[in-house]
Amino acid sequence: MKLISFIYVFIGAGFGGSFRYFLSNFLAEKISVLFPYGTLAANFIGSLIIGLFIFNFAEKELVSNNLRLLIAIGFCGGLTTFSSFSIETLNLFRDSQYLLGFVNIALNLLLSFIGVLLGFLIAK
């Protein structure tokens, strides 16, 4: 592996993580702090972007490997938030918010899959 590959992933992940932080705070202010809408939105948006990017650009070899590392691995990896999703879901269960916990699981899984599927369909 080349050091430059790690640098592209590092930069992309920094932007992805920063965007996730912004999105989570923005949605908490605008909608609610009771449900983790920011994580849900980040997982959906990241899944949509990676679906579009991989199936439209990378599969057709329209982008360089470095740009694929920057966007698909770095940015989307930094943006999507499985660890945040897991701790937020656990906290909902710990707070006896069982219905919200299960809704959070279902929506994150469903919307992340739909995001990748939409990216695939749009690219085709």
N, C-alpha and C positions, 0 to 999 in steps of 0.2 A: 504494500500500500504506500502511496505517496503522501507526504505531509500535506500537500496542497488539497488533497481530498478531505482530510480532516478539517482543514481551514474552511472549506466551503460548507461542510456540515455544521461546524461551529458557528459560522456567521448566520446561516439560515436558522439554526435553532435559537440563536439569540433574538432574531427578529420574530420568530414564531412564538417564543415564550413571552416576549414583550407585548405582542399583539393579544395573546391570551390574557395577560394581566390587565391590559386596557379594557378588553371586551368584558371580562368578569366584573370589573369595577363599574363600568358603564351600565351594564344590565342590572347590576345590584342597585344602583342609584335610580334607574329609570323604571324598573319593573318590581323587583322584590329581592330581599335577602333570604326569604324563607325557603326558596327552592333554588338550586344551583343552575340557573339559566345560562350563566356565562360558560360553564363547563359543557353544558349541552350544546350551546351555540358553537363553541370552539371545536367540539368533536364533529359536529355536522359540517361546518365550514372546512375544516381540515380534511375530512373525508371527501367532500365535494372537490376540493382543489386537487387532492392526490389522484382522485378518479379522472378528472379532466386532464391533469398533467400527464399521467402515465399513459392513459389510453389515447390521448390526442397528440401529444408531442413526443414522448419518449418511445412509445411503441412504433411510431412512424419515423423515428430517428430524426426528428426535426430540431432537436436540442442536443447540446453537448452533454457528455457524462458529468462534467462539473456543474452544469446548470441543474441537471437531475438531482445531483447530490445536494445542492443548495436548496432547491424547492421541495422535492419529494421527501428526502431523508431529513434534511435540516429543518426547514420552515414547518412542514407538516408534522414532523416529529416533535418540534418545540411547541407547536400550537395545540395539537391534540393532547388530551389530558387524562389518560387512563388512571394514573396514580391519583390525581385530584378527584376524579370521578369515584374511585374506590373509597377514599377517605370521606368524601362528602356523603356517600351512600351509607357508610358505616355510622357516621354521625347522625344521619336521619334515623337509622334504626336505634341508636343509643338514646335518642331523644323521643323514642316511642312513636316516631312518625313513619309507621310501617307502610302505609299506603303510598306516601311520597317516596319512600325508599324504593319500593317496587316500581313505581311510575318512573323514577329516575333510571333504574336499570333498563326497563323496557324502552324508554325513549332514547337513551344513549345508544343502545344496541341497534334499534330500528333506524334511527335517523343517521347514524354513522354508515350503516349498510346502504340506506337510500342515497346518501351523499355520494358514495362510491359508484353506485348503480347509475345515478343521474349523470355523474361525470363520464362514465362509460357510454351511456346513451347519447349524450350531447356530442361526445367526441366522434361517435359513429355516424 
